[in-house]
Amino acid sequence: MDEVTGVVPLGGGLVRDYVALAEIELCGELIIAASAAQGRLSLESIDKVLKVAEVCTEPGAGPAGSLRSRP
């Protein structure tokens, strides 16, 4: 029988990945919003759920010229 290496023992150390936990929480919020919506979520609705604040970086770019590029 071959030896298995690189496996974390069960019940051993507790490893927390806070970024992954935050991403999972955000995905859950999106799932809840999508299930409550009638139809597809708009980009604005998704931004609201994810608490994305728009920041205008270019003069004259308007409210959409910021963190995300929109068509």
N, C-alpha and C positions, 0 to 999 in steps of 0.2 A: 504494500500500500504506500502510495506517495505521500510525502509530508506536505501539509497545507501551511503556507506561510502568508503573512500579511493580513491576517484576520484578527479583528478586535474581539477579545473575549466578551461574552455576554455578561452584563452586570459589572463590567470592569470600570473603566473611567467614563465620566459623563462629559461628553463633548457637545458644546452648544455653538451653533453657527447662527449668530444673530441676524446676519443679512438674509440667510435662507429662511429663517423664521418670519422675518418681515415680508419677504416676497410671498411666502405661503399665505400670510394674513391678507396681503393685497389681492392675491388671486381669489381668496375666499370672498372678499368684499365685491370683486367684480362678478363672481358667480351669483351672489345674492342679488346684485343690481340687475344682472341679465335675466335672472329668473323672474324678477318682479316687473320687468319692462314688457311692454307690448311691442314687439318687433325688435329690431337691432338697436343697440346703444349707439348714440351719436358720439363723435369725438369729444364734444363738450361734456356729455354725460360721463364718459370714461375719465376725462380729466378731473371732473368733480369728485368721482368716487375715489380716484387715486390722489386727490388733493394736490393736483398740479397747478402751480401758479404761473401765469404767463408773464414773461419779462420781455419787453420790447428792447431789442439790442441795436436796431438800425433806425435812424431817423426816417420817418415816412413809411415805415414797414407796416404800420397799422397794428391792430390788436392781435392778428394771427402771426405776425412775423417775430417769432420768439423761440421758445424751447423746442417746438415741433414744427416741422414744415408741413403745410397743408396745401392741398391743391387749390 
